[in-house]
Amino acid sequence: MFRYLLLFLAILPILEIYTLLKVGPYLGAFKTLVLLVTSGVVGATLARIQGLLVAQKMQESLNRGLMPAQELVDGFLLLVAGILFIIPGFLSDIVAIFLLIPWTRMLIKFILKKKFATMIKSDQTVQITTFDKKNTQYDDIDIN
Protein backbone atom coordinates (compact mmCIF):
# COMPACT_ATOMS: atom_id res chain seq x y z
CA MET A 1 0.00 0.00 0.00
CA PHE A 2 2.85 2.36 0.87
CA ARG A 3 4.44 1.58 -2.51
CA TYR A 4 1.29 2.74 -4.29
CA LEU A 5 1.30 5.97 -2.32
CA LEU A 6 4.93 6.63 -3.23
CA LEU A 7 4.21 5.82 -6.88
CA PHE A 8 1.21 8.17 -6.84
CA LEU A 9 3.27 10.96 -5.27
CA ALA A 10 6.00 10.47 -7.87
CA ILE A 11 3.65 10.46 -10.88
CA LEU A 12 1.24 13.20 -9.75
CA PRO A 13 3.61 16.17 -10.34
CA ILE A 14 4.42 14.90 -13.83
CA LEU A 15 0.73 14.57 -14.69
CA GLU A 16 -0.06 17.98 -13.20
CA ILE A 17 2.69 19.69 -15.21
CA TYR A 18 1.56 17.91 -18.38
CA THR A 19 -2.03 19.02 -17.79
CA LEU A 20 -0.97 22.60 -17.11
CA LEU A 21 1.08 22.64 -20.30
CA LYS A 22 -1.92 21.38 -22.30
CA VAL A 23 -4.51 23.70 -20.69
CA GLY A 24 -2.28 26.78 -20.45
CA PRO A 25 -2.22 27.65 -24.16
CA TYR A 26 -6.03 27.51 -24.38
CA LEU A 27 -6.70 29.71 -21.35
CA GLY A 28 -3.59 31.83 -21.28
CA ALA A 29 -1.07 32.09 -18.46
CA PHE A 30 -2.98 34.63 -16.36
CA LYS A 31 -6.35 32.82 -16.53
CA THR A 32 -4.68 29.50 -15.76
CA LEU A 33 -2.95 30.97 -12.71
CA VAL A 34 -6.16 32.65 -11.50
CA LEU A 35 -8.09 29.40 -11.96
CA LEU A 36 -5.47 27.42 -10.01
CA VAL A 37 -5.39 29.87 -7.11
CA THR A 38 -9.17 30.23 -7.02
CA SER A 39 -9.79 26.49 -7.11
CA GLY A 40 -7.26 25.97 -4.32
CA VAL A 41 -8.74 28.64 -2.05
CA VAL A 42 -12.39 27.74 -2.71
CA GLY A 43 -11.66 24.02 -2.44
CA ALA A 44 -9.75 24.34 0.82
CA THR A 45 -12.59 26.46 2.22
CA LEU A 46 -15.18 23.86 1.20
CA ALA A 47 -13.03 21.09 2.72
CA ARG A 48 -12.85 23.08 5.96
CA ILE A 49 -16.64 23.55 6.06
CA GLN A 50 -17.25 19.88 5.33
CA GLY A 51 -14.68 18.96 7.99
CA LEU A 52 -16.45 21.07 10.58
CA LEU A 53 -19.75 19.36 9.73
CA VAL A 54 -18.11 15.96 10.12
CA ALA A 55 -16.61 17.02 13.45
CA GLN A 56 -20.08 18.05 14.59
CA LYS A 57 -21.46 14.64 13.56
CA MET A 58 -18.59 12.98 15.43
CA GLN A 59 -19.46 14.91 18.56
CA GLU A 60 -23.12 13.92 18.23
CA SER A 61 -22.16 10.25 17.90
CA LEU A 62 -19.91 10.46 20.94
CA ASN A 63 -22.65 12.17 22.93
CA ARG A 64 -24.96 9.25 22.10
CA GLY A 65 -22.26 6.82 23.22
CA LEU A 66 -21.53 5.52 19.72
CA MET A 67 -18.16 5.04 18.08
CA PRO A 68 -17.93 7.58 15.21
CA ALA A 69 -16.28 5.16 12.76
CA GLN A 70 -17.97 6.49 9.61
CA GLU A 71 -17.27 10.05 10.64
CA LEU A 72 -13.58 9.26 11.21
CA VAL A 73 -13.29 7.88 7.69
CA ASP A 74 -15.14 10.94 6.36
CA GLY A 75 -12.74 13.17 8.26
CA PHE A 76 -9.73 11.35 6.83
CA LEU A 77 -11.07 11.62 3.27
CA LEU A 78 -11.78 15.33 3.78
CA LEU A 79 -8.23 15.80 5.08
CA VAL A 80 -6.92 14.16 1.92
CA ALA A 81 -9.20 16.44 -0.14
CA GLY A 82 -7.82 19.51 1.64
CA ILE A 83 -4.26 18.41 0.97
CA LEU A 84 -5.07 17.77 -2.70
CA PHE A 85 -6.56 21.26 -3.02
CA ILE A 86 -3.33 22.77 -1.71
CA ILE A 87 -1.32 20.97 -4.42
CA PRO A 88 -1.38 23.23 -7.49
CA GLY A 89 -2.91 21.52 -10.47
CA PHE A 90 -6.18 20.57 -12.09
CA LEU A 91 -6.02 16.79 -11.63
CA SER A 92 -5.53 16.95 -7.86
CA ASP A 93 -8.40 19.45 -7.66
CA ILE A 94 -10.70 17.10 -9.59
CA VAL A 95 -9.88 14.20 -7.25
CA ALA A 96 -10.39 16.51 -4.24
CA ILE A 97 -13.81 17.58 -5.55
CA PHE A 98 -14.84 13.93 -5.76
CA LEU A 99 -13.75 13.51 -2.14
CA LEU A 100 -15.88 16.50 -1.11
CA ILE A 101 -19.11 15.22 -2.67
CA PRO A 102 -20.92 13.09 -0.05
CA TRP A 103 -22.24 10.38 -2.41
CA THR A 104 -18.86 9.85 -4.09
CA ARG A 105 -17.27 9.79 -0.64
CA MET A 106 -19.77 7.05 0.31
CA LEU A 107 -18.66 5.05 -2.74
CA ILE A 108 -15.01 5.45 -1.77
CA LYS A 109 -15.81 4.40 1.82
CA PHE A 110 -17.59 1.30 0.47
CA ILE A 111 -14.54 0.38 -1.63
CA LEU A 112 -12.21 0.95 1.33
CA LYS A 113 -14.45 -1.13 3.59
CA LYS A 114 -14.33 -4.04 1.14
CA LYS A 115 -10.55 -3.70 0.82
CA PHE A 116 -10.06 -3.71 4.58
CA ALA A 117 -12.43 -6.69 4.98
CA THR A 118 -10.38 -8.61 2.40
CA MET A 119 -7.18 -7.71 4.22
CA ILE A 120 -8.62 -8.91 7.53
CA LYS A 121 -9.91 -12.18 6.04
CA SER A 122 -6.52 -12.95 4.51
CA ASP A 123 -4.72 -12.13 7.79
CA GLN A 124 -2.87 -9.33 6.04
CA THR A 125 -1.55 -6.90 8.60
CA VAL A 126 -0.15 -3.42 8.48
CA GLN A 127 3.11 -3.05 10.34
CA ILE A 128 4.51 0.31 11.28
CA THR A 129 8.22 0.23 11.90
CA THR A 130 10.95 2.78 12.41
CA PHE A 131 13.44 3.51 9.67
CA ASP A 132 16.33 2.97 12.06
CA LYS A 133 16.50 -0.80 12.58
CA LYS A 134 19.49 -0.58 14.93
CA ASN A 135 17.99 1.66 17.60
CA THR A 136 14.63 0.33 18.79
CA GLN A 137 14.79 2.09 22.15
CA TYR A 138 12.71 5.19 22.66
CA ASP A 139 14.89 7.80 24.31
CA ASP A 140 12.15 10.40 24.68
CA ILE A 141 9.77 8.26 26.74
CA ASP A 142 10.21 8.24 30.50
CA ILE A 143 8.81 5.18 32.24
CA ASN A 144 8.98 5.10 36.03
matplotlib code that plots the C-alpha trace (Angstrom):
import matplotlib.pyplot as plt

x = [0.0, 2.8, 4.4, 1.3, 1.3, 4.9, 4.2, 1.2, 3.3, 6.0, 3.7, 1.2, 3.6, 4.4, 0.7, -0.1, 2.7, 1.6, -2.0, -1.0, 1.1, -1.9, -4.5, -2.3, -2.2, -6.0, -6.7, -3.6, -1.1, -3.0, -6.3, -4.7, -3.0, -6.2, -8.1, -5.5, -5.4, -9.2, -9.8, -7.3, -8.7, -12.4, -11.7, -9.8, -12.6, -15.2, -13.0, -12.9, -16.6, -17.2, -14.7, -16.5, -19.8, -18.1, -16.6, -20.1, -21.5, -18.6, -19.5, -23.1, -22.2, -19.9, -22.7, -25.0, -22.3, -21.5, -18.2, -17.9, -16.3, -18.0, -17.3, -13.6, -13.3, -15.1, -12.7, -9.7, -11.1, -11.8, -8.2, -6.9, -9.2, -7.8, -4.3, -5.1, -6.6, -3.3, -1.3, -1.4, -2.9, -6.2, -6.0, -5.5, -8.4, -10.7, -9.9, -10.4, -13.8, -14.8, -13.8, -15.9, -19.1, -20.9, -22.2, -18.9, -17.3, -19.8, -18.7, -15.0, -15.8, -17.6, -14.5, -12.2, -14.4, -14.3, -10.5, -10.1, -12.4, -10.4, -7.2, -8.6, -9.9, -6.5, -4.7, -2.9, -1.6, -0.1, 3.1, 4.5, 8.2, 10.9, 13.4, 16.3, 16.5, 19.5, 18.0, 14.6, 14.8, 12.7, 14.9, 12.1, 9.8, 10.2, 8.8, 9.0]
y = [0.0, 2.4, 1.6, 2.7, 6.0, 6.6, 5.8, 8.2, 11.0, 10.5, 10.5, 13.2, 16.2, 14.9, 14.6, 18.0, 19.7, 17.9, 19.0, 22.6, 22.6, 21.4, 23.7, 26.8, 27.7, 27.5, 29.7, 31.8, 32.1, 34.6, 32.8, 29.5, 31.0, 32.6, 29.4, 27.4, 29.9, 30.2, 26.5, 26.0, 28.6, 27.7, 24.0, 24.3, 26.5, 23.9, 21.1, 23.1, 23.6, 19.9, 19.0, 21.1, 19.4, 16.0, 17.0, 18.0, 14.6, 13.0, 14.9, 13.9, 10.2, 10.5, 12.2, 9.2, 6.8, 5.5, 5.0, 7.6, 5.2, 6.5, 10.1, 9.3, 7.9, 10.9, 13.2, 11.4, 11.6, 15.3, 15.8, 14.2, 16.4, 19.5, 18.4, 17.8, 21.3, 22.8, 21.0, 23.2, 21.5, 20.6, 16.8, 17.0, 19.4, 17.1, 14.2, 16.5, 17.6, 13.9, 13.5, 16.5, 15.2, 13.1, 10.4, 9.9, 9.8, 7.0, 5.0, 5.4, 4.4, 1.3, 0.4, 1.0, -1.1, -4.0, -3.7, -3.7, -6.7, -8.6, -7.7, -8.9, -12.2, -13.0, -12.1, -9.3, -6.9, -3.4, -3.0, 0.3, 0.2, 2.8, 3.5, 3.0, -0.8, -0.6, 1.7, 0.3, 2.1, 5.2, 7.8, 10.4, 8.3, 8.2, 5.2, 5.1]
z = [0.0, 0.9, -2.5, -4.3, -2.3, -3.2, -6.9, -6.8, -5.3, -7.9, -10.9, -9.7, -10.3, -13.8, -14.7, -13.2, -15.2, -18.4, -17.8, -17.1, -20.3, -22.3, -20.7, -20.5, -24.2, -24.4, -21.4, -21.3, -18.5, -16.4, -16.5, -15.8, -12.7, -11.5, -12.0, -10.0, -7.1, -7.0, -7.1, -4.3, -2.0, -2.7, -2.4, 0.8, 2.2, 1.2, 2.7, 6.0, 6.1, 5.3, 8.0, 10.6, 9.7, 10.1, 13.4, 14.6, 13.6, 15.4, 18.6, 18.2, 17.9, 20.9, 22.9, 22.1, 23.2, 19.7, 18.1, 15.2, 12.8, 9.6, 10.6, 11.2, 7.7, 6.4, 8.3, 6.8, 3.3, 3.8, 5.1, 1.9, -0.1, 1.6, 1.0, -2.7, -3.0, -1.7, -4.4, -7.5, -10.5, -12.1, -11.6, -7.9, -7.7, -9.6, -7.2, -4.2, -5.6, -5.8, -2.1, -1.1, -2.7, -0.1, -2.4, -4.1, -0.6, 0.3, -2.7, -1.8, 1.8, 0.5, -1.6, 1.3, 3.6, 1.1, 0.8, 4.6, 5.0, 2.4, 4.2, 7.5, 6.0, 4.5, 7.8, 6.0, 8.6, 8.5, 10.3, 11.3, 11.9, 12.4, 9.7, 12.1, 12.6, 14.9, 17.6, 18.8, 22.2, 22.7, 24.3, 24.7, 26.7, 30.5, 32.2, 36.0]

ax = plt.figure().add_subplot(projection="3d")
ax.plot(x, y, z, "-o")
ax.set_aspect("equal")
plt.show()
